[in-house]
C-alpha cells in the first residue's frame, strides 16, 4: 500500500467560519411544513407534454445517440422557463422539487431516457457519477429477489446500494443537483426520505453547540472504490458543515466518513475521535427523526430533484418483483450549475481542482446508456 504523509486534522488550513445564530430561510424546513402540502410538486401539463414530444422528435430526426444530445438539440418553449423556475426553487428555495407526469409508460426505455436527459440539460451540466464515466446512472436491483428483504444473501451484500434492495442511509451526492426519475416503483417499500441539513444544524446549535463546532472541523474521508482524481490521495479532509458567503453547505456521506475514520482503512490515518463519532451520530439520529425528514413515494413518471448542498436523502428497504422488467428502477443524473453560488475550497478536496462536481478519473471515457 502506497504511503502518504498524513497531517494532523488540526493543522489543515481552511475556512472554519460558523454562523452566529440559527440559519433562516425556506431551506430550513421541518417535515410538518410540507407533509400536507403539494407546493413542492409540479405536474406536467398537456402543453408541456406536447413540447417534450416535439423535442424528442427533434432528437430522433437528427439520429443522435443519448450522449451526443446537447441542450440546443432538445428545444423547449414555455417548459424551459418553467424548469428555470423549478431550478430556482431547488437552488435558492426549499431545496427540493418533484416533477410528475413524465410519460415513461407510453415510451420506450430509450425515449424515456432521452426525455429525462433533455430535462436535465435544461437544469444544468451533466457530470459522471462513477469511475466508469456514467452520465446516466441506474438504480435497480440486479441480483436475486427474496420474499423477505430483511434476509440479504451474501453476494447481495457485496454489491452497491444501486444494485440491491437494502436501506440506503442519509447522504448527499456529488454536484449541485441530483435527479432521480422513476421508471418502475417497488413492490413494497423503497420510499425516498429527504431532510433539511439546515434544520438539523439549527437543532444541534440549540441542543449541542459543542458538537456543532466539531462538525465544522474536517473529518478524514475515504475515496471508496478507488475513485481517485488525478494527483489526489485515496482520502481527503472535509467538514460536515461549511458556511461560505452566507450559505450553508453540508457535504455529508456516512460511508466515506466511517471508512475514512475507521483507523484501519489507510495505514497511518487515525480513527475518529469520540467527539467526532458522537457528532455524526447525533446528526444521523436527527435525520432519522420523522420530525426532520419528509417521506415520498416515487411513482412511474416522477422526477425527484434535490439540492446536494443542504438536502440529505435516504432510501428505505424494499421488496421487489421477481421479473427484471418490473423491478424498481430509477434513472439518476448529477447536474452542476457553474453560474450559481461559489463553493467552499473544501469541495475541491473532494472533486479535484477546478471541478464543481462529478467523478473524474485518469483516462475516463464518459458514457450514457439508457439500459442498466
LOSE-109725 format. One record per residue (C-alpha): residue in one letter; x negated, y, z; residue number from 1. Coordinates in Angstrom, 2 decimals. Example, Ala and Ser with C-alpha at 12.3 -4.5 7.8 and 13.67 -1.06 7.14 Angstrom:
REM residues 2
  code        u        v        w  pos
     A   -12.30    -4.50     7.80    1
     S   -13.67    -1.06     7.14    2
This chain:
REM residues 372
  code        u        v        w  pos
     X     0.00     0.00     0.00    1
     X    -1.38     3.39    -1.01    2
     X    -2.38     5.63     1.90    3
     X    -1.46     9.31     2.13    4
     X    -2.45    11.84     4.76    5
     X     0.65    12.40     6.89    6
     X     1.02    15.80     8.56    7
     X     2.96    16.31    11.75    8
     X     6.52    17.47    11.11    9
     X     5.90    20.37    13.47   10
     X     3.09    21.60    11.23   11
     X     5.08    21.67     7.98   12
     X     5.77    25.24     6.83   13
     X     9.30    26.10     5.77   14
     X    12.34    28.26     6.35   15
     X    13.94    27.26     9.67   16
     X    16.47    30.12     9.74   17
     X    19.70    29.41    11.63   18
     X    22.93    31.45    11.60   19
     X    23.51    33.46    14.76   20
     X    27.11    32.35    15.16   21
     X    29.70    29.94    13.72   22
     X    29.97    29.72     9.95   23
     X    33.10    31.16     8.40   24
     X    34.84    30.79     5.06   25
     X    37.02    28.36     3.10   26
     X    34.24    25.74     3.17   27
     X    34.71    25.43     6.96   28
     X    37.80    23.25     7.00   29
     X    39.33    20.53     9.14   30
     X    41.46    17.69     7.79   31
     X    44.62    19.33     9.14   32
     X    44.01    22.29     6.81   33
     X    44.52    20.16     3.69   34
     X    46.26    16.94     4.75   35
     X    49.75    18.08     3.81   36
     X    48.70    20.42     1.00   37
     X    48.11    19.82    -2.69   38
     X    46.39    23.15    -3.38   39
     X    43.15    21.24    -3.98   40
     X    44.71    19.21    -6.80   41
     X    45.11    20.24   -10.42   42
     X    47.36    18.17   -12.69   43
     X    46.58    18.42   -16.38   44
     X    49.42    19.97   -18.39   45
     X    50.69    18.87   -21.81   46
     X    48.79    21.81   -23.30   47
     X    45.59    20.63   -21.56   48
     X    46.05    17.09   -22.90   49
     X    46.50    18.41   -26.45   50
     X    43.23    20.34   -26.12   51
     X    41.42    17.28   -24.76   52
     X    42.71    15.14   -27.65   53
     X    41.57    17.75   -30.15   54
     X    38.10    17.88   -28.57   55
     X    37.92    14.06   -28.62   56
     X    38.88    14.03   -32.30   57
     X    36.18    16.63   -32.98   58
     X    33.56    14.36   -31.39   59
     X    34.78    11.26   -33.21   60
     X    34.87    13.03   -36.58   61
     X    31.27    14.11   -36.02   62
     X    30.30    10.50   -35.27   63
     X    28.39    11.44   -32.10   64
     X    27.16     8.97   -29.52   65
     X    28.04     9.82   -25.92   66
     X    24.56    11.09   -25.04   67
     X    24.50    13.32   -28.14   68
     X    27.58    15.30   -27.14   69
     X    26.88    18.87   -26.04   70
     X    29.30    21.47   -24.71   71
     X    29.77    23.08   -28.13   72
     X    30.76    19.65   -29.53   73
     X    33.67    19.46   -27.08   74
     X    35.54    22.74   -27.62   75
     X    38.33    23.55   -25.20   76
     X    40.64    26.56   -25.30   77
     X    42.59    27.58   -22.24   78
     X    41.42    24.47   -20.36   79
     X    37.83    25.76   -20.49   80
     X    38.88    28.82   -18.47   81
     X    40.82    26.62   -16.04   82
     X    37.76    24.40   -15.50   83
     X    35.69    27.50   -14.83   84
     X    38.20    28.47   -12.13   85
     X    38.07    24.99   -10.62   86
     X    34.27    25.18   -10.60   87
     X    34.56    28.41    -8.60   88
     X    36.73    26.58    -6.04   89
     X    34.04    23.91    -5.78   90
     X    31.02    26.20    -5.52   91
     X    32.49    29.22    -3.74   92
     X    35.64    27.93    -2.08   93
     X    36.70    24.84    -0.16   94
     X    34.10    22.71    -1.97   95
     X    36.33    20.04    -3.50   96
     X    38.89    19.62    -6.27   97
     X    40.86    16.70    -7.66   98
     X    41.92    16.74   -11.32   99
     X    44.83    14.42   -12.04  100
     X    46.24    13.03   -15.23  101
     X    43.28    12.18   -17.48  102
     X    44.88     9.64   -19.88  103
     X    42.46     6.78   -19.21  104
     X    45.16     4.09   -19.51  105
     X    46.04     5.07   -23.06  106
     X    42.43     5.45   -24.22  107
     X    39.65     3.01   -24.93  108
     X    36.89     2.99   -22.32  109
     X    34.63     4.77   -24.82  110
     X    37.15     7.57   -25.47  111
     X    37.89     7.92   -21.73  112
     X    34.15     8.30   -21.11  113
     X    33.95    10.99   -23.80  114
     X    36.82    12.93   -22.19  115
     X    35.10    12.78   -18.81  116
     X    31.71    13.68   -20.29  117
     X    33.22    16.66   -22.08  118
     X    34.95    17.92   -18.93  119
     X    31.64    17.55   -17.08  120
     X    29.81    19.62   -19.70  121
     X    32.22    22.49   -19.05  122
     X    31.32    22.36   -15.34  123
     X    27.52    22.12   -15.53  124
     X    24.48    20.35   -16.96  125
     X    24.40    16.57   -16.59  126
     X    21.34    15.08   -14.86  127
     X    20.04    11.50   -14.42  128
     X    21.24     9.53   -11.40  129
     X    18.55     6.86   -11.04  130
     X    15.17     5.61   -12.26  131
     X    16.89     4.09   -15.30  132
     X    17.80     7.56   -16.54  133
     X    21.56     7.01   -16.42  134
     X    23.51    10.21   -17.01  135
     X    26.84     8.41   -16.68  136
     X    26.99     6.12   -13.65  137
     X    29.42     3.29   -13.00  138
     X    30.67     2.40    -9.52  139
     X    32.07    -1.10    -9.88  140
     X    31.70    -4.42    -8.08  141
     X    29.82    -6.74   -10.44  142
     X    29.48    -9.63    -8.01  143
     X    31.77   -12.38    -6.73  144
     X    35.10   -11.37    -5.22  145
     X    36.14   -12.81    -1.87  146
     X    39.59   -12.84    -0.37  147
     X    38.23   -11.40     2.87  148
     X    35.93    -8.46     2.08  149
     X    34.57    -8.48     5.64  150
     X    32.51   -11.56     4.81  151
     X    29.86   -10.46     2.34  152
     X    27.78   -13.08     0.53  153
     X    24.00   -12.92     0.84  154
     X    23.44   -11.81    -2.74  155
     X    26.11    -9.13    -2.36  156
     X    24.13    -7.59     0.49  157
     X    21.14    -7.18    -1.83  158
     X    22.99    -5.11    -4.40  159
     X    23.56    -1.36    -4.31  160
     X    26.72     0.26    -2.97  161
     X    27.66     0.99    -6.60  162
     X    27.96    -2.74    -7.21  163
     X    29.75    -4.14    -4.17  164
     X    32.83    -3.64    -2.01  165
     X    31.21    -2.65     1.28  166
     X    31.83     0.60     3.13  167
     X    29.56     3.43     1.98  168
     X    28.53     5.82     4.82  169
     X    28.70     9.61     4.65  170
     X    26.08    11.19     2.42  171
     X    25.56    13.68    -0.40  172
     X    24.27    13.08    -3.93  173
     X    21.68    14.98    -5.95  174
     X    22.72    18.15    -7.77  175
     X    25.26    20.91    -7.25  176
     X    28.39    18.89    -8.09  177
     X    29.17    15.18    -8.05  178
     X    32.14    13.90   -10.01  179
     X    33.95    10.55    -9.88  180
     X    36.60     9.58   -12.43  181
     X    38.80     6.59   -11.58  182
     X    39.35     4.06   -14.36  183
     X    40.92     1.42   -12.09  184
     X    41.82     1.54    -8.41  185
     X    41.08    -1.20    -5.88  186
     X    43.46    -3.99    -4.93  187
     X    43.34    -2.68    -1.36  188
     X    41.23    -0.02     0.39  189
     X    38.41     1.93    -1.22  190
     X    39.64     5.34    -0.06  191
     X    37.35     8.29    -0.54  192
     X    36.55    10.24     2.62  193
     X    35.21    13.79     2.48  194
     X    34.10    16.07     5.32  195
     X    33.02    19.69     5.61  196
     X    29.41    19.86     6.79  197
     X    30.10    23.45     7.81  198
     X    32.94    22.49    10.17  199
     X    30.76    19.77    11.69  200
     X    27.92    22.30    12.00  201
     X    30.20    24.64    13.96  202
     X    31.31    21.86    16.31  203
     X    27.70    20.88    17.04  204
     X    26.87    24.56    17.63  205
     X    29.75    24.72    20.12  206
     X    29.07    21.49    21.98  207
     X    25.37    20.61    21.50  208
     X    23.39    23.65    20.32  209
     X    20.22    21.85    21.41  210
     X    20.83    19.14    18.81  211
     X    21.75    21.67    16.12  212
     X    18.22    23.04    16.43  213
     X    16.90    19.53    15.80  214
     X    18.99    19.22    12.61  215
     X    17.41    22.44    11.30  216
     X    13.97    20.87    11.53  217
     X    12.66    18.35     8.97  218
     X    13.12    14.60     9.10  219
     X    10.93    12.17     7.17  220
     X    12.91    10.69     4.30  221
     X    12.11     7.65     2.19  222
     X    12.40     7.59    -1.60  223
     X    14.13     4.23    -1.58  224
     X    13.81     2.09    -4.68  225
     X    10.63     3.75    -5.85  226
     X    12.37     6.77    -7.42  227
     X     9.29     8.97    -7.09  228
     X     8.93    12.14    -9.24  229
     X     5.60    12.81   -10.94  230
     X     2.99    13.84    -8.38  231
     X     5.25    13.15    -5.39  232
     X     4.73    10.84    -2.42  233
     X     7.13     7.96    -1.63  234
     X     8.53    10.03     1.25  235
     X     9.24    13.72     1.89  236
     X    10.23    16.06     4.75  237
     X    13.63    17.78     4.73  238
     X    16.04    19.13     7.36  239
     X    19.65    18.01     7.60  240
     X    20.81    21.65     7.71  241
     X    19.32    24.60     5.83  242
     X    20.60    28.18     5.94  243
     X    19.41    30.16     2.92  244
     X    20.56    33.57     1.67  245
     X    23.59    33.38     3.94  246
     X    24.64    29.93     2.68  247
     X    24.69    26.54     4.34  248
     X    23.03    23.56     2.67  249
     X    23.47    20.12     4.20  250
     X    21.47    17.52     2.21  251
     X    22.38    14.56     4.38  252
     X    21.51    10.99     3.49  253
     X    21.86     8.35     6.18  254
     X    19.93     5.68     4.27  255
     X    16.86     7.68     3.33  256
     X    16.62     9.27     6.80  257
     X    16.93     5.97     8.63  258
     X    14.50     4.25     6.28  259
     X    12.01     7.13     6.44  260
     X    12.32     7.35    10.21  261
     X    12.19     3.64    10.96  262
     X     8.49     3.70    11.80  263
     X     7.91     0.65     9.59  264
     X     8.72     1.71     6.02  265
     X     5.44     3.55     5.34  266
     X     2.26     2.94     7.27  267
     X     1.47     5.92     9.47  268
     X     4.89     7.53     9.06  269
     X     6.23     7.95    12.60  270
     X     9.62     6.78    13.78  271
     X    12.38     9.28    14.52  272
     X    12.28    10.79    17.96  273
     X    15.10    10.07    20.40  274
     X    16.39    13.62    19.85  275
     X    16.38    13.24    16.08  276
     X    18.30     9.98    16.30  277
     X    20.82    11.45    18.74  278
     X    21.39    14.44    16.45  279
     X    22.23    12.40    13.34  280
     X    24.37    10.02    15.37  281
     X    26.42    12.99    16.58  282
     X    26.75    14.34    13.03  283
     X    27.94    10.93    11.78  284
     X    30.32    10.49    14.72  285
     X    31.98    13.80    13.88  286
     X    32.19    12.99    10.15  287
     X    33.94     9.71    11.03  288
     X    36.40    11.55    13.30  289
     X    39.77    11.88    11.47  290
     X    39.94    15.49    12.62  291
     X    36.99    16.30    10.40  292
     X    37.48    14.16     7.29  293
     X    40.12    14.08     4.59  294
     X    41.06    10.73     3.04  295
     X    42.16    10.47    -0.57  296
     X    43.06     7.50    -2.71  297
     X    41.78     7.79    -6.27  298
     X    44.21     6.56    -8.93  299
     X    43.50     5.85   -12.59  300
     X    43.00     9.21   -14.33  301
     X    41.89    11.13   -11.21  302
     X    38.61    13.06   -11.14  303
     X    37.16    13.99    -7.76  304
     X    34.67    16.89    -7.82  305
     X    32.60    17.77    -4.74  306
     X    30.09    20.42    -3.76  307
     X    26.98    18.44    -2.82  308
     X    25.61    21.23    -0.65  309
     X    28.30    21.25     2.04  310
     X    30.70    18.36     1.39  311
     X    29.71    14.88     2.60  312
     X    31.53    11.88     1.16  313
     X    32.00     8.23     2.09  314
     X    33.98     5.22     0.91  315
     X    35.96     2.70     2.89  316
     X    35.52    -1.03     2.36  317
     X    37.88    -2.52    -0.19  318
     X    39.29    -5.71    -1.69  319
     X    39.05    -6.15    -5.43  320
     X    40.75    -8.11    -8.17  321
     X    39.00   -11.27    -9.45  322
     X    39.32   -10.19   -13.11  323
     X    36.46    -7.95   -14.23  324
     X    38.70    -5.72   -16.33  325
     X    40.97    -4.99   -13.31  326
     X    38.28    -4.20   -10.75  327
     X    37.89    -0.85    -9.06  328
     X    35.83     1.20   -11.50  329
     X    34.70     4.80   -11.12  330
     X    32.57     6.73   -13.61  331
     X    30.14     9.17   -11.98  332
     X    28.49    12.39   -13.16  333
     X    25.90    14.55   -11.41  334
     X    26.05    18.19   -12.51  335
     X    23.84    21.21   -11.88  336
     X    24.76    24.88   -12.30  337
     X    21.45    26.78   -12.62  338
     X    23.10    30.21   -12.75  339
     X    24.64    29.63    -9.33  340
     X    23.02    30.36    -5.94  341
     X    19.27    29.84    -5.37  342
     X    18.26    26.76    -3.39  343
     X    16.06    26.42    -0.30  344
     X    12.47    25.40    -1.06  345
     X    13.14    22.16     0.84  346
     X    15.17    20.89    -2.12  347
     X    12.12    20.82    -4.34  348
     X    10.51    18.33    -1.93  349
     X    13.43    16.11    -2.86  350
     X    13.92    16.62    -6.58  351
     X    10.47    17.69    -7.71  352
     X     9.06    21.13    -8.51  353
     X    11.26    23.04   -10.93  354
     X    14.17    20.59   -10.72  355
     X    17.58    21.63    -9.46  356
     X    18.90    18.10    -9.14  357
     X    18.76    14.62   -10.57  358
     X    16.12    11.91   -10.52  359
     X    13.22    12.23   -12.95  360
     X    10.55     9.58   -13.36  361
     X     7.41     9.41   -15.49  362
     X     8.30     8.10   -18.94  363
     X    12.04     8.16   -18.24  364
     X    14.41     7.90   -21.18  365
     X    17.86     9.35   -20.49  366
     X    20.77     7.08   -21.39  367
     X    24.57     7.23   -21.28  368
     X    26.62     4.03   -21.53  369
     X    30.39     4.01   -21.44  370
     X    30.39     0.35   -20.34  371
     X    28.93    -0.60   -16.89  372
